[in-house]
Each structure stands twice: as structure tokens, then as C-alpha cells.
Amino acid sequence: MKIDKAIEAAERISESSPLYDARELLKCGDTARIILNDQVYTLRLTRSGKLILTK
């Protein structure tokens, strides 16, 4: 499965960094809002399956 290979690759890159499944962040649709230092960012899943993060 492609997802399993991507997870394995991410784990090899950095064992100490947290790993999040984008589908969990986007479970209510194709966008999620993320707050960092009082600024709101939007994480969006495109029709082609890519992720875009915008301010």
C-alpha cells in the first residue's frame, strides 16, 4: 500500500518528529484551519490529491 510506504519513509527521515495523517486533519471535508502564533492557516486538499497550506 502506498500510504504504508510513505509512512515508513517519513519515519526513517525523522524518528523524533510527530507524524500526522492528513486525512485525520481533513476529516470534516477538504480544508482544515491551523493556528500558529495567533495566525490562521488553511490546509487544503486539491482534486489531484496534493496538500496546499496558505495564510
N, C-alpha and C positions, 0 to 999 in steps of 0.2 A: 504494500500500500504506500502511495506517495507521501501521505501525511506522516507515517511512521518513519520513513527515511528522512524527512525534513526535521522531525523532532530529534532523531539520532544525530543529525548533522549539527543542529543547534546546541545540543548537549555537549558535543565534542568541542565546539568553539569556546564555550564558557560554562564551566560547571557551576560557577558561583552566581551567575545572573539568573533572575527568575525567568521562567518561560510561560507565556500565556497563549492560550488558543484563541485566535481572533474570533472564532465563531461564538465563544462564550461572551466576549465583549459586545458582539453584534447580535446577541440572541433575540433582541426585540425588533430587528429589522436590518437595514443595510448601513446604518450610521450609529456611531456612539460618540458621546461627548466626554472629553477628558479634561480635568482641571489640573493645572500646574502653575504654582506661583500666582494665583488669582487671575490666570488667563485660561480661557476655554478653547480647546482644540477639538476639531471634529475628525474622527476616524471614519472613512467611508470605504465600502467595498464596491468596486466597479463591476460592470456587467461581465468584464473579462476575467474577474477573479483577483484583481490587484487591489492592494490597500493604499489609500491616499490619506495623509494626515495634513490638515490645514488649520490655520489660525482663524 
